[in-house]
Amino acid sequence: MSSGSGGLRGLVRRVAQRVSVRVARDDLFEKRGERAQTPPLPPREAPAPPREAPAPPPAAKAEPALAAKAKPAAKAKPASPARSPAPVPGLALPVKGCQRGGLDLVKLAHGPGPRRRVVNHWATWCVPCVDELPLLIELARRYQDRVDFLGLSWDLFDPRGEDDDIVEHVERFADGNGVTWPSVLVTASPESFFSALGLSFRQVPQTWIFETDGSVLARFDGVLTPDSVAEIGRLLDAS
């Protein structure tokens, strides 16, 4: 066989490997066809307009923390054992804007804090995440004086440009849609992220409610509804 044929076969094999890696990554958090395809990010100088929300998707199922099966609505339960990560000197959650962070910062987000915390896993390309934003914004407005809100963005799991461009895009998107809480853009791989948090539900959106000691009051897998937000309010109002 000629050297030219060998080079062509090698090129085809490398392309096939890249495609298989991308398909495996997509399967981690969404099945094909579950969201509309989005174009590459615009240049940094071009502002990214807020996305218009489509027709509402099916309501989310809420489940108590660490439950094996989804249930109709989250219910208050005795706090699960808190998982307190070892402190990392100089590490702190952002108080505004967007900040990239690895597993240490992710674990800090899912750990104890001075106040109760609502952590919303989301992405700008996730249509249900955009649908539930008005409910989260209203919830944050009601409880901002006594509850911390934080986003964990999965945008870097499905990069559509350079990392710096994606960070700016997420920050502009949040500002343009009235999001008042900060977000951490997860820099870890999806596999290590899911393993570190023990996530059985590997899609966005999902929302976690934490007690000050890091125990999980409840979690909601899927898009929030007025009923599930009312349940979160009851949990946050409980003494």
C-alpha positions in Angstrom: 0.0 0.0 0.0 1.3 3.5 -0.9 2.3 6.0 1.8 -0.4 8.3 0.4 -3.1 5.7 1.2 -1.7 5.2 4.7 -1.8 8.9 5.4 -5.4 9.2 4.2 -6.5 6.3 6.5 -4.8 7.9 9.4 -6.6 11.2 8.8 -10.0 9.4 8.6 -9.2 7.5 11.9 -8.3 10.8 13.7 -11.5 12.5 12.5 -13.6 9.5 13.6 -12.0 9.6 17.1 -12.9 13.3 17.4 -16.5 12.6 16.5 -16.8 9.8 18.9 -15.4 11.9 21.8 -18.0 14.7 21.0 -20.9 12.2 20.8 -19.9 10.7 24.2 -19.7 14.2 25.7 -23.2 15.1 24.4 -24.7 11.9 25.9 -23.5 12.9 29.4 -26.0 15.7 29.8 -28.5 15.6 26.9 -29.8 13.3 24.2 -29.7 14.5 20.7 -32.6 16.6 19.6 -33.5 17.7 23.1 -32.4 21.3 22.5 -32.1 23.6 19.6 -28.7 23.9 18.0 -27.0 27.1 18.8 -24.5 29.0 16.5 -20.9 29.7 17.6 -20.5 32.7 20.0 -20.2 36.1 18.4 -16.9 38.1 18.7 -16.4 39.7 22.0 -17.3 43.1 20.7 -20.8 41.9 19.6 -23.4 41.9 22.4 -25.3 38.6 22.9 -29.0 39.4 23.0 -31.2 37.5 25.6 -32.8 34.4 24.2 -36.6 34.3 23.9 -38.2 31.5 25.9 -40.1 28.9 23.8 -43.2 27.0 24.9 -42.9 25.7 28.4 -41.4 22.1 28.7 -42.8 19.4 30.9 -42.8 20.2 34.6 -39.9 19.1 36.7 -40.0 16.3 39.1 -38.7 17.1 42.6 -37.1 14.6 44.9 -35.7 14.7 48.4 -31.9 14.7 48.5 -30.2 11.4 47.7 -33.5 9.6 47.0 -33.4 6.7 44.5 -36.6 7.7 42.6 -38.1 11.0 41.6 -41.3 12.0 43.5 -44.0 14.5 42.7 -42.6 17.3 44.9 -39.8 17.8 47.3 -40.6 17.4 50.9 -38.8 18.7 54.0 -36.9 15.9 55.7 -34.2 15.6 58.4 -31.0 17.1 57.1 -28.8 14.6 55.4 -25.2 14.4 56.8 -23.3 17.4 55.8 -20.3 16.9 53.5 -17.8 19.6 54.6 -14.9 19.9 52.1 -11.5 20.6 53.5 -10.8 24.3 53.4 -8.6 25.6 50.7 -6.6 28.8 51.6 -7.8 31.8 49.6 -10.7 29.9 48.0 -14.1 31.7 48.1 -17.3 31.7 46.2 -18.0 34.7 43.9 -20.3 37.4 45.2 -21.1 38.9 41.8 -20.5 38.2 38.1 -19.1 35.0 36.7 -16.0 33.1 37.7 -14.4 30.0 36.4 -13.8 27.3 39.0 -12.6 23.7 39.3 -13.8 20.9 41.6 -12.6 22.6 44.8 -14.9 25.6 44.1 -17.8 23.3 43.0 -17.5 21.4 46.3 -17.5 24.6 48.2 -20.7 25.6 46.5 -22.3 22.3 47.6 -21.0 22.7 51.2 -21.7 24.7 54.3 -22.0 28.5 54.4 -23.0 31.4 56.6 -26.6 31.3 55.3 -28.9 28.8 53.5 -28.0 28.5 49.9 -29.9 27.9 46.6 -27.7 26.4 43.9 -29.0 26.3 40.4 -27.2 24.2 37.8 -27.8 25.8 34.4 -26.4 26.7 31.0 -27.1 29.5 28.5 -27.8 26.9 25.7 -30.4 25.1 28.0 -33.9 26.2 27.0 -35.6 25.0 30.2 -33.0 26.9 32.2 -34.1 30.1 30.4 -37.7 29.2 31.0 -37.3 29.0 34.8 -35.2 32.2 35.2 -38.2 34.5 36.0 -39.2 32.2 38.8 -35.7 32.1 40.2 -35.3 35.8 39.9 -38.5 36.4 41.9 -37.4 33.8 44.5 -34.1 35.6 44.9 -35.8 39.0 45.2 -37.9 37.6 48.1 -35.1 35.9 50.0 -32.0 37.9 49.1 -31.6 39.3 52.6 -31.3 35.9 54.2 -30.5 33.3 51.6 -27.5 33.1 49.2 -28.2 32.2 45.5 -25.5 30.8 43.2 -25.4 29.4 39.7 -23.2 26.5 38.5 -22.9 27.0 34.8 -22.3 24.0 32.5 -21.5 26.1 29.5 -17.9 25.0 29.4 -19.1 21.3 29.1 -20.2 22.1 25.5 -17.7 24.8 24.3 -18.7 26.9 21.3 -15.7 29.1 21.3 -12.7 30.1 23.4 -13.1 29.9 27.2 -12.7 33.6 27.7 -15.4 34.3 25.1 -17.7 31.8 26.8 -17.2 33.5 30.2 -18.0 36.9 28.8 -21.0 35.4 27.0 -22.4 33.9 30.2 -21.9 37.1 32.1 -23.6 39.2 29.4 -26.4 36.7 29.2 -27.0 36.7 32.9 -27.0 40.5 33.1 -29.3 40.8 30.1 -31.9 38.5 31.7 -31.9 40.1 35.1 -30.0 37.5 37.0 -28.8 39.0 40.3 -26.7 36.2 41.7 -23.2 35.1 40.7 -22.3 32.0 38.8 -19.3 29.6 38.8 -18.4 28.2 35.3 -17.3 24.6 35.9 -13.9 24.0 34.3 -13.7 20.3 35.3 -14.7 17.6 32.9 -18.3 16.4 33.0 -17.2 12.9 34.2 -15.1 14.2 37.2 -17.8 16.8 38.0 -20.6 14.2 38.2 -18.4 11.9 40.2 -17.3 14.5 42.7 -20.9 15.5 43.5 -22.3 12.0 43.1 -24.9 13.2 40.6 -27.3 10.6 39.3 -29.3 13.1 37.4 -26.9 14.4 34.7 -29.0 17.2 33.0 -29.7 20.8 33.5 -31.6 22.5 35.0 -31.4 21.2 38.6 -31.7 23.1 41.8 -30.4 22.3 45.2 -31.3 23.8 48.6 -28.6 23.7 51.3 -28.7 24.2 55.0 -25.9 26.3 56.6 -24.1 23.1 57.7 -24.0 21.9 54.1 -26.8 19.3 54.5 -29.3 19.1 51.6 -32.8 20.2 52.3 -34.1 19.2 48.9 -33.2 19.1 45.2 -35.3 19.6 42.1 -34.3 17.7 38.9 -35.7 19.6 35.9 -37.4 22.9 35.2 -38.9 24.7 38.2 -42.6 25.4 38.2 -44.7 27.8 40.4 -45.6 24.8 42.6 -41.9 23.7 43.1 -40.9 27.3 43.8 -43.7 27.5 46.4 -42.2 24.4 48.0 -38.8 26.0 48.1 -40.3 29.0 49.8 -41.8 26.8 52.5 -38.4 25.2 53.1 -36.6 28.5 53.3 -39.3 29.9 55.7 -39.0 27.0 58.0 -37.0 27.7 61.1 
